[in-house]
């Protein structure tokens, strides 16, 4: 019998709860009809702000809150929705046509308008606060703040290093600018960023010229007679060309000619080796064995 009564009590209490919610929603809807007499959409949205909002905030408090801020936001939102719903029900009871209690219609209507605006604003604030108080959001915010702190510290360190190394950086930048100007002027530049001065190269005492025997020049002139005198060694006479680039060009030609002579000597030696018969590796043995 107790089990049957317990089950019936559950159904009865559920029906009672549904009836109370239906009464509240019905009276709230009638009050919203007075607030928005020509807009059915606004009447439905008003139900969402009052009765349905109370149910949603209660569910969010129980199932969708993971931090203290979320519990606080959902609890406050539930209280605001509940108080607003009861105020709308009371307004409808007072303005519903009863003659038992004197009413001030204009004053009650004024508070209905202000109350609707205030409840809507508070719901919007609590909704954003509830989503913003999620642990995942705060984790991202903390990581972003830490990253910003690291970036600011790195920028300060970089600024201090630049201030300390201003002179060195300026020298490097100046060298780059000077080299760019040299390239624009077609001035040769060595590996150590210095201008190549052929005249100084010729007059330097620590760079002795390579001495080539006289017969080598004679062989070159006989072998390459197209340009007479090009392989004539420098004698230091006054009538020699004073243009340093001409001297450098002559030395380059000398080097090319010497390389050609070495190649000819190697080829001649190889030809002689091919003509010489192979010697047997052991006495009494023929090369083919």
C-alpha positions as CSV (number, residue, x, y, z in Angstrom):
1,X,0.0,0.0,0.0
2,X,2.9,2.4,0.8
3,X,4.5,1.8,-2.5
4,X,1.2,2.5,-4.3
5,X,0.7,5.7,-2.3
6,X,4.3,6.7,-2.9
7,X,3.9,6.3,-6.6
8,X,0.6,8.2,-6.6
9,X,2.1,11.0,-4.6
10,X,4.8,11.3,-7.2
11,X,2.3,11.6,-10.0
12,X,0.1,14.0,-7.9
13,X,3.1,16.2,-7.0
14,X,4.2,16.3,-10.6
15,X,0.8,17.3,-11.8
16,X,0.7,20.0,-9.1
17,X,4.0,21.4,-10.3
18,X,2.8,21.4,-13.9
19,X,-0.3,23.2,-12.8
20,X,1.5,25.8,-10.9
21,X,3.9,26.4,-13.8
22,X,0.9,26.6,-16.1
23,X,-0.8,29.2,-13.9
24,X,2.3,31.3,-13.7
25,X,2.8,31.2,-17.4
26,X,-0.8,32.0,-18.1
27,X,-0.9,35.0,-15.9
28,X,2.5,36.2,-17.1
29,X,1.3,35.8,-20.7
30,X,-1.8,37.9,-19.9
31,X,0.3,40.6,-18.3
32,X,2.5,40.6,-21.4
33,X,-0.5,41.1,-23.6
34,X,-1.1,44.4,-21.7
35,X,2.6,45.3,-22.2
36,X,2.7,44.3,-25.9
37,X,-1.0,44.4,-27.1
38,X,-0.2,44.3,-30.8
39,X,2.9,42.0,-30.9
40,X,2.5,38.3,-30.5
41,X,6.2,37.7,-31.0
42,X,7.1,40.0,-28.1
43,X,4.6,38.2,-25.8
44,X,6.3,34.9,-26.5
45,X,9.8,36.4,-26.0
46,X,8.5,37.8,-22.7
47,X,7.6,34.3,-21.5
48,X,11.2,33.3,-22.3
49,X,12.6,36.1,-20.2
50,X,10.4,35.2,-17.1
51,X,9.0,31.7,-16.7
52,X,11.2,29.8,-19.1
53,X,14.2,31.7,-17.9
54,X,13.7,30.5,-14.4
55,X,13.6,26.8,-15.5
56,X,16.7,27.3,-17.7
57,X,18.7,28.9,-14.9
58,X,17.7,26.1,-12.5
59,X,18.9,23.5,-14.9
60,X,22.1,25.4,-15.6
61,X,22.8,25.6,-11.8
62,X,22.4,21.8,-11.4
63,X,24.0,20.5,-14.6
64,X,26.0,23.1,-16.4
65,X,28.0,24.9,-13.7
66,X,31.6,23.9,-13.1
67,X,33.0,26.9,-11.2
68,X,32.0,29.2,-8.4
69,X,31.3,32.1,-10.8
70,X,29.1,29.9,-12.9
71,X,27.1,28.8,-9.8
72,X,26.7,32.4,-8.7
73,X,25.6,33.6,-12.2
74,X,23.1,30.8,-12.7
75,X,21.7,31.2,-9.1
76,X,21.4,34.9,-9.5
77,X,19.7,34.5,-12.9
78,X,17.2,32.0,-11.4
79,X,16.3,34.5,-8.6
80,X,15.9,37.4,-11.1
81,X,13.6,35.3,-13.4
82,X,11.5,34.0,-10.4
83,X,11.0,37.5,-8.9
84,X,10.2,38.9,-12.3
85,X,7.6,36.2,-13.0
86,X,6.0,36.7,-9.6
87,X,5.9,40.5,-10.2
88,X,4.2,40.0,-13.6
89,X,1.7,37.6,-12.0
90,X,0.9,40.1,-9.3
91,X,0.5,42.9,-11.9
92,X,-2.0,40.8,-13.8
93,X,-4.0,40.0,-10.7
94,X,-4.1,43.7,-9.8
95,X,-5.1,44.8,-13.3
96,X,-7.2,41.7,-14.3
97,X,-10.5,43.4,-13.5
98,X,-10.9,42.8,-9.7
99,X,-12.8,45.4,-7.7
100,X,-11.7,44.3,-4.2
101,X,-8.5,46.4,-3.9
102,X,-8.0,49.9,-5.3
103,X,-5.3,49.9,-7.9
104,X,-3.2,52.6,-9.5
105,X,-3.1,51.4,-13.1
106,X,-0.6,53.9,-14.4
107,X,1.9,53.3,-11.6
108,X,1.7,49.5,-12.0
109,X,2.0,49.7,-15.8
110,X,5.1,51.9,-15.3
111,X,6.8,49.4,-13.1
112,X,5.9,46.6,-15.5
113,X,7.7,48.4,-18.3
114,X,10.8,49.2,-16.2
115,X,10.8,45.7,-14.7
116,X,10.8,44.1,-18.2
117,X,13.7,46.2,-19.3
118,X,15.7,45.5,-16.1
119,X,15.0,41.7,-16.2
120,X,16.2,41.5,-19.8
121,X,19.4,43.4,-19.1
122,X,20.2,41.2,-16.0
123,X,19.6,38.0,-18.0
124,X,22.0,39.2,-20.8
125,X,24.7,40.0,-18.2
126,X,24.3,36.8,-16.3
127,X,24.3,34.7,-19.5
128,X,27.7,36.2,-20.6
129,X,29.0,35.9,-17.1
130,X,28.1,32.2,-17.0
131,X,29.8,31.4,-20.3
132,X,32.8,33.6,-19.4
133,X,33.3,31.9,-16.1
134,X,33.9,28.4,-17.6
135,X,37.2,26.8,-16.5
136,X,38.3,26.4,-20.1
137,X,37.9,30.1,-20.8
138,X,39.9,31.1,-17.7
139,X,42.6,28.6,-18.7
140,X,42.9,30.3,-22.1
141,X,42.9,33.7,-20.4
142,X,45.7,32.7,-18.0
143,X,47.8,31.3,-20.8
144,X,47.3,34.4,-22.9
145,X,48.3,36.6,-19.9
146,X,51.4,34.5,-19.3
147,X,52.3,34.6,-23.0
148,X,51.9,38.4,-23.0
149,X,54.2,38.7,-20.0
150,X,56.9,36.6,-21.7
151,X,56.6,38.7,-24.9
152,X,56.9,41.9,-23.0
153,X,59.9,40.7,-21.1
154,X,61.5,39.5,-24.4
155,X,60.9,42.9,-26.0
156,X,62.5,44.7,-23.0
157,X,65.5,42.4,-23.2
158,X,65.8,43.0,-27.0
159,X,65.6,46.7,-26.5
160,X,68.4,46.6,-23.9
161,X,70.6,44.5,-26.1
162,X,70.0,46.9,-29.0
163,X,71.0,49.8,-26.9
164,X,74.2,48.1,-25.7
165,X,75.1,47.0,-29.3
166,X,74.1,50.2,-31.0
167,X,77.7,51.0,-32.1
168,X,78.4,47.6,-33.5
169,X,75.0,47.5,-35.3
170,X,75.7,50.9,-36.7
171,X,79.1,49.8,-38.0
172,X,77.6,46.8,-39.7
173,X,74.9,48.9,-41.3
174,X,77.5,51.4,-42.4
175,X,79.6,48.7,-44.0
176,X,76.6,47.4,-45.9
177,X,75.8,50.8,-47.2
178,X,79.4,51.5,-48.3
179,X,79.6,48.1,-50.1
180,X,76.3,48.9,-51.8
181,X,77.7,52.2,-53.0
182,X,80.9,50.4,-54.2
183,X,78.8,47.9,-56.2
184,X,76.8,50.8,-57.7
185,X,80.1,52.4,-58.8
186,X,81.5,49.1,-60.2
187,X,84.4,49.1,-57.8
188,X,85.9,45.6,-57.1
189,X,85.5,44.5,-53.5
190,X,87.6,41.8,-51.9
191,X,86.4,39.2,-49.3
192,X,87.3,41.4,-46.4
193,X,85.2,44.3,-47.8
194,X,88.2,46.3,-49.0
195,X,88.6,48.0,-52.4
196,X,90.9,46.2,-54.7
197,X,93.7,48.6,-55.8
198,X,95.7,47.0,-58.7
199,X,98.4,49.7,-58.6
200,X,99.0,49.1,-54.9
201,X,99.1,45.4,-55.6
202,X,101.8,45.9,-58.2
203,X,103.9,48.1,-56.0
204,X,103.6,45.9,-52.8
205,X,106.9,44.6,-51.6
206,X,105.4,41.5,-49.9
207,X,104.1,40.1,-53.1
208,X,107.1,39.1,-55.2
209,X,106.4,38.4,-58.8
210,X,106.8,34.8,-60.2
211,X,110.0,34.5,-62.1
212,X,109.5,32.6,-65.3
213,X,112.6,31.6,-67.5
214,X,113.1,33.5,-70.7
215,X,112.8,30.4,-72.9
216,X,109.2,29.9,-71.6
217,X,108.2,33.3,-73.0
218,X,109.9,32.5,-76.3
219,X,108.1,29.2,-76.6
220,X,104.8,30.9,-75.9
221,X,105.4,33.5,-78.5
222,X,106.3,30.9,-81.0
223,X,103.3,28.8,-80.1
224,X,100.8,31.7,-80.0
225,X,102.0,34.3,-82.6
226,X,98.6,35.9,-83.0
227,X,99.3,38.7,-80.5
228,X,103.0,39.6,-80.7
229,X,104.6,40.8,-77.5
230,X,101.8,39.7,-75.2
231,X,104.0,37.2,-73.4
232,X,106.9,39.6,-73.0
233,X,107.9,39.7,-69.3
234,X,107.7,42.9,-67.4
235,X,111.1,44.8,-67.2
236,X,110.0,47.8,-65.2
237,X,110.9,50.2,-68.1
238,X,109.2,53.6,-68.3
239,X,107.7,52.8,-71.7
240,X,105.7,49.9,-70.4
241,X,101.9,50.4,-70.0
242,X,101.2,52.2,-66.8
243,X,97.5,51.0,-66.6
244,X,97.5,48.5,-63.7
245,X,94.6,46.6,-65.2
246,X,96.7,45.9,-68.3
247,X,99.4,44.5,-66.1
248,X,96.9,42.3,-64.3
249,X,95.5,41.1,-67.6
250,X,99.0,40.3,-68.8
251,X,99.7,38.2,-65.7
252,X,96.4,36.3,-66.2
253,X,97.4,35.5,-69.8
254,X,100.8,34.3,-68.5
255,X,99.1,32.0,-66.1
256,X,96.9,30.6,-68.8
257,X,99.9,30.0,-71.1
258,X,101.8,28.2,-68.4
259,X,98.8,26.0,-67.7
260,X,98.7,25.2,-71.4
261,X,102.4,24.3,-71.4
262,X,101.9,22.0,-68.4
263,X,99.0,20.3,-70.2
264,X,101.1,19.8,-73.3
265,X,104.0,18.3,-71.2
266,X,101.7,15.9,-69.5
267,X,100.2,14.8,-72.8
268,X,103.7,14.3,-74.3
269,X,104.8,12.3,-71.3
270,X,101.7,10.1,-71.5
271,X,102.3,9.5,-75.2
272,X,105.9,8.4,-74.5
273,X,104.7,6.0,-71.8
274,X,102.2,4.4,-74.2
275,X,104.9,3.9,-76.8
276,X,107.4,2.3,-74.4
277,X,107.0,-1.6,-74.3
278,X,105.9,-3.0,-71.0
279,X,108.7,-4.7,-68.9
280,X,108.0,-8.2,-67.5
281,X,107.3,-8.2,-63.8
282,X,109.7,-11.1,-63.2
283,X,112.9,-12.2,-64.9
284,X,112.3,-14.8,-67.6
285,X,108.6,-14.0,-67.9
286,X,106.9,-12.4,-70.9
287,X,104.6,-9.4,-70.4
288,X,101.6,-11.3,-71.6
289,X,101.9,-14.1,-69.0
